[in-house]
Amino acid sequence: MSDIRSLSIKGDTAVLTFYAHGQKWEEPAKKCSTCHGNGEVTAEKAVVDYVNGGFLTDSIATCEDCDSYGWVPDYGPEEE
């Protein structure tokens, strides 16, 4: 599996550099649509409280789509 080793950002464009099996290649990148470039996502988590009925609290987690980089490879226009 490939591994991102560097990320070069210039304004709204970026280049991801990958290394795998002794090879290096670069791909254009775009901001992650899941975390909007933050690298983290927020979700509501239920907390059990038997006296007051419970409540919701925010939970912050690492974005799994971009591995907390905030950028994903740009493979061109998406086809439907």
N, C-alpha and C positions, 0 to 999 in steps of 0.2 A: 504494500500500500504506500502511496506517496505521502510525503510529509512537507508541510509548508515551513520553509526556513527563513524567509524574509518577505517583507511587505514594503513596497515603495509607494508613497502617496504624494501626489502633486495635485492640489485642488480637489476636484471631484473625480479624478481618475487615479487608478492605482494599478500596480503590477505585482502579482504574486509569483514568487520564485519557489519552485518545487525541486526536491531531490528524491530520487528513488533508483535503486539498483545501479548506483554509480553514475547516474545521468542527472543533468540539470536542465530544466526548461522553465520558461516564463510564460505567463498567461495574463491577459488583461483582466481586471477585476471591477466589480461594481459593489455598491453598498448592499449589505444583507437586508432582504426585505422582511425577515422575521424580527430582527432586533433594531432595524433602522440604523445600523452602523455603530451601535453602542456596545455590542459584544455581550450584553446581558439582557435577559427577559424577566419581566415581573408577572407573577401570577398570584391569585388569591388562594390562600390556604385556610381550610377550616380548622378551628381550634375548639376542642370539646370543653365545655364548662357546664357541669351538671347543675350548678346552682342558678346561673343566669341564662342558660340556654345555648351558650356558645357564641362565637363571633368569627369574623373573617379577618385575616391579617395578610399583608403583602409578603411574598417570598421572592427573593431575587436569586436567579440561577444563571449559569453560563449558557449562552446560546449554543445549541447543538449543531445548527446548520453551518455556522462559520467558525466554530471552535474558539470563540471569544475574540477573533480578529476584527469582526465588524465588516469584513469584506469577503465576497465569494467570487469564484471564477466567472467571468462573463463569456458565455458560449454563444452570444449573438441573440437574435430575436427568437422568442419562444413560439413554437408552432402549436396550433390547436388541433 
